[in-house]
Amino acid sequence: MRTIEHWINGAATSAGSTRTGPVWNPATGQQQAEVLLAEPSDVDNAVAAAAKAFESWSNSSLTQRMRVMFAFRELLMRHEDELARLVSAEHGKVVDDARGEIVRGREVVEYACGIAEVLKGSFSDQVSRDVDVHSFRQPLGVCAGISPFNFPIMVPLWMHPIAIAAGNTFVLKPSERDPSASNRIAELYAEAGLPDGVFNVVHGDKVAVDAILDHPDVAAVSFVGSTPIAKYVHERATAAGKRVQALGGAKNHAVVLPDADLEFAANHLTAAAFGSAGQRCMAVSVGVAVGEAGDALVDVLARKAREVRIGPGDDPSSEMGPLVTQAARQRVENAVARGAEQGATVVVDGRGHTVPGHESGFFVGPSVLDHVTPAMDAYREEIFGPVLSVVRADTVDEAINIINANPYGNGTAIFTSSGAAARRFQREVKVGMIGVNVPIPVPMSFYSFGGWKDSLIGDSPIHGPEGVRFYTRAKVVTSRWPHVNRSVEAAFHFPTSH
């Protein structure tokens, strides 16, 4: 059985780990590897390596850091297919979808290639007689990332390139469900010229997470995952004096107005709900059908859900792969069952789906539930699977109120041909990321990613300008250079401009 090790100080290592966890092939249901689960001593080793590397890396030139990022970007492009297949084999998503996450992650690397521009400070001349003021930003130290299984390359790439380009060093704790991609990224960093110890990977479970959150030499923690764990990470890490980015769960709505092109809207809702088997924090899991759009929209959604081609991720004909684990499959099927018990109409039932030749795989077919209400579990819970719940609303006002009453506020979308309705929607809805005829409104790398309400714990979004600010702290310098032979009288009162 292949063992996936940690990556510390420029090399793979088993260090002091004695525990392991299984890594499955979701399409076959068979274990394909085991991953080491870190002990606190492994985290200590990784942080010590990062702290040592910070001494020199933080003093490296902006030019050196950008050159590493340019080289790293080229390696991500060169190895895109290899990385995509590695993700598909452990996560289950189709290879083309995995390529998409690599591209979106690489865009953040491209943003980091221009770190010199976004790290510029400011200067004010002669704020007082012979006194100037300037500001600049400096790196924090050792930063850590705790990332989820659903985007094993993209989400970490939203963290560490910005942190490293800003002069920090980094310890990544990826999901133990699909860990191999993180080690390969570490190898590519080394090939790009990143010094040993600047980027480290420790695999593990809660033991590793708690060791990171409590470690006195970790200055900042970035987290993406469920809301309960995001709250836990935020509370524990801030109590230890760390900066924290904590992105939580989602229940993303897509509103369809009667004036929308229903084929267009249904096409995009189908892809957004069932792509990656619904295992996306930006997946559309609720369709809000307004007025007379309801019945017609559900008919089109049902037809398109039944047409989704389901199969292993490495099959070019597959549009949707399996779920990541058997437990995830069971959770999704249970959610559909509860929806039916609580009064939802199961228009398309994905339970019990099997793929010929992969009968033991963790497959679930797309499910469409109609007449779902906000009181039902299918609406309230983040199912994180290929289930689209359709809620009916009489007016756009009611649709906006439904979204605003939901505790999550990650992403939302509206499908309409009315500019007035779209503008009103984007101004009144209480959600961080909004799409107008765009179902998955993930911002480009030069904007920041972050929701509202229970989708973002604290106030620190990820990547983009907010990411740069998160991974650096500002200094302001007020300076005077007295003229030779000119005495400057000191004053005991509070200094003021004059």
C-alpha positions, 0 to 999 in steps of 0.5 A: 500500500502506497504511503503518502508522507509529509513534506517538510524542509524540502523533502518527503518525510514520515517524521514521528507519525505512527497513525495513518488514514485511508485514501480511497478511489471514489470511482471503484470504492477501493483503498488506493493509498494510506496517508500519514496523520501528523502528531504535534511533533510533526507540526512542530518540525514543519513550523520550525523549518518554516520559522528558520526559512523566514529569516532569509526569505522575508529579506529576499528581494521582491524580484526573487520572489516574483521570479519564483512565482513566474517559474511556479506558474509555468510549471503549473501549466506544464503539469496541468494534466498530471495534476488534474488526473491526480485530483480526479483519482482521489477526489472523484471529480471529472478530469476537465473539472479538475483542470478548471480548478487548477486554472482558477488557482493559477490565476492567484499565482499570476496575481502573486507574480505582480506582488511588487505593485500591490505591496507598494506603500505611500509617502507624504512629503513635508507633513510638518516642517522638515517631517515626512511620513511613509508607510510600507507592509511587512510579512507576518512570519509563519502562516498556515492553511487548513484546506478542504477536500473539494478543491485540493489544489485551487483553495490552497492556491488561494492561500500560499502564493500570496503569503509566500510572495509577500515574504512569509513562509507557509505550512499547509494542512490539506484534507486527508481525503485527497492529499497527494496533490499538495505534495506534488505542488510542494515538488513543483515549488522546489523545482521553481526555486523556492528555498527549502522550508518556505513551503511545507505540508503536514497531513492529518486530522484534528490532532494536526489542526489543533497543533497548528491553531495552538502553535506559538510560532504560527502568526496567521491561519487560513481556513476553508470548510464547514461553518461549525469548524470555521467557528471553532478555528476562528475562536481557538486561533484568535484566542492564541493571538493569531490572525484568522481567515475562516470561510464557512459553508453555504446554501447558494440560491439561484433566482429565476424570474419569469422573463428569463430564458428557461433553457439557458437558466436550466442549463446553468443551474444543472451544471452549477448544482451537479458539477463536481457532484455538488461538492462545491462551496459555490454550488447552486443547491437552491433554485428559487422559481418566481411566479409562472416560471415554476412549473416550466423551470422544474420540467426543464431541470428534470429533463436535464438532470436525467441527461447528466452523464455519470461515470468515473472521473477519468472517462472523457464522456463523464460529466459528473463523477462519484462523491468522495467517500461512502459516508458522503454518499450515504449522507446525500441519499439520507437527505433526499429521503428526509426531503420526501418524508417532510413533503418535498416532491422528488422529481428526479431521484438519484438514490441507488445509482450504479455505474456499470463496471464500478458498482462499488463506487461512491456514485449518486445520481442528480436529484431534483426536489420540488416544493421545498420550504425553508422549514425542511432539512433539505433547505436548511442543511448544507447537503454538499451533494448533487441535490437541487431543491426548488423553492417557489416564490410569488414575487422577486421581493419574496425571493429576496426575503427568502435568501436574506433570511437564510443564515448563509450568505456565500453566493447567489445568482439571478436569471432575468432579462430585466436590468432593473430587476438585476440591479435591485437584486444585487443591491438588496440581497445580503450575500457576498458574491452575486451573479447576474445570469452567472450561476457560480460568481467566483471572483477573479484573483484581483478581487477577493473571495468571501461571503457574508453571515455564517459563510465568513467567520470574522471579516477576512476574505481570501485572495486578492487585495484582502489576501495581501492585507491579511498576510502583511502588516503595515508600518508607518514611519514619521521621520525628520533629518535635522539640519547640521548646526540647527537645534530643534527645540523639543516639546513635552506636549503631544506633537502636532502639525505646524 
